[in-house]
Amino acid sequence: MTRSIINKTGRKKRSLAVMVALAAAFVLTGTSRSALASNVTCAPNQVEYPQRLMIQCAPTNYVGSLTAPSGCSGDNQTIDTLKMWMSLAEAAVLSGKRLTIYYDVCGGQNNVTDVVLLQ
């Protein structure tokens, strides 16, 4: 009888620990997307990288910048991130595939926060 109670208590503790770990993982991985204002799925028709990344899904432009407009500092990206997004966008243009572009509208432009190349 005592052993049965101990086993049940041990299982409850393990279940609680697993639930807490899953909740923590959800919070840590979910916070970056929860702040996003919107997303669009499109086949881009133009990609530019003069001083900032611009992905055009006609008629709308989506911009990735090292330094986002004033008040949009959360949209600042690293040069490596911009290069990676440019590669994904160029691959989509060349292959006719679609992208999902996550972005924030801030400073009068659509500031890219993530790019996903779809199959």
C-alpha positions in Angstrom: 0.0 0.0 0.0 2.8 2.4 1.0 4.7 1.6 -2.2 1.6 2.4 -4.3 1.2 5.8 -2.7 4.9 6.6 -3.2 4.7 5.5 -6.9 1.7 7.7 -7.5 3.4 10.7 -5.8 6.5 10.2 -7.9 4.5 10.1 -11.1 2.6 13.2 -10.1 5.9 15.1 -9.5 7.3 13.9 -12.8 4.1 14.9 -14.7 4.2 18.3 -13.1 7.9 18.7 -14.0 7.2 17.7 -17.6 4.3 20.2 -17.8 6.5 23.0 -16.4 9.2 22.1 -18.9 6.8 22.1 -21.8 5.3 25.4 -20.7 8.7 27.0 -20.4 9.7 25.7 -23.9 6.4 27.1 -25.3 7.0 30.5 -23.7 10.7 30.7 -24.8 9.9 29.7 -28.4 6.6 31.4 -28.7 7.6 34.9 -27.5 9.4 35.9 -30.8 6.3 35.2 -32.9 3.7 36.5 -30.4 5.0 40.1 -30.9 4.6 40.0 -34.6 1.9 42.2 -36.0 1.1 40.2 -39.2 2.2 37.8 -41.9 1.7 37.3 -45.6 2.3 34.3 -47.8 3.2 35.2 -51.4 5.4 34.5 -54.4 7.9 37.4 -54.4 8.6 39.0 -57.7 11.6 41.1 -56.8 14.4 41.1 -54.2 16.8 44.1 -53.7 19.7 44.6 -51.3 21.2 48.0 -51.9 21.6 49.1 -48.3 18.6 47.2 -46.8 16.7 44.1 -47.9 13.5 44.7 -49.8 11.3 41.8 -50.8 8.4 42.8 -53.1 5.2 40.8 -53.2 3.4 43.1 -55.6 2.1 45.6 -54.8 3.6 45.6 -51.2 7.2 45.9 -50.2 8.7 44.3 -47.1 11.9 45.7 -45.7 14.6 44.2 -43.5 17.1 46.7 -42.0 20.2 46.9 -39.9 18.7 50.0 -38.3 14.9 50.2 -38.4 13.1 53.6 -38.3 13.0 55.5 -35.0 10.8 53.8 -32.5 11.1 50.4 -34.3 14.4 49.3 -32.7 12.9 45.8 -32.1 13.0 45.4 -35.9 16.8 45.9 -36.2 18.5 42.8 -37.8 22.0 41.6 -38.1 23.8 41.5 -41.5 23.8 37.7 -41.4 20.1 37.6 -40.9 19.5 39.9 -43.8 21.8 37.8 -46.1 19.9 34.7 -45.1 16.5 36.2 -45.8 17.9 37.5 -49.1 19.0 34.0 -50.1 15.6 32.6 -49.2 13.8 35.3 -51.2 16.0 34.9 -54.2 15.4 31.1 -54.1 11.7 31.7 -54.0 11.9 34.1 -57.0 14.1 31.7 -59.0 12.0 28.6 -58.2 8.6 30.1 -58.2 8.0 29.0 -54.6 6.2 31.0 -52.0 7.4 32.7 -48.8 5.7 33.5 -45.6 6.9 36.9 -44.5 6.4 37.9 -40.8 6.5 41.6 -40.3 5.7 44.6 -38.0 4.2 47.8 -39.4 6.3 50.6 -37.9 7.7 53.9 -39.1 5.5 53.8 -42.2 7.0 50.5 -43.5 6.6 46.8 -43.3 9.6 45.7 -41.2 10.4 42.0 -41.8 11.0 40.0 -38.6 11.1 36.5 -40.2 11.0 34.8 -43.6 10.0 31.2 -44.3 10.5 29.5 -47.6 7.6 27.1 -48.4 7.7 23.9 -50.4 
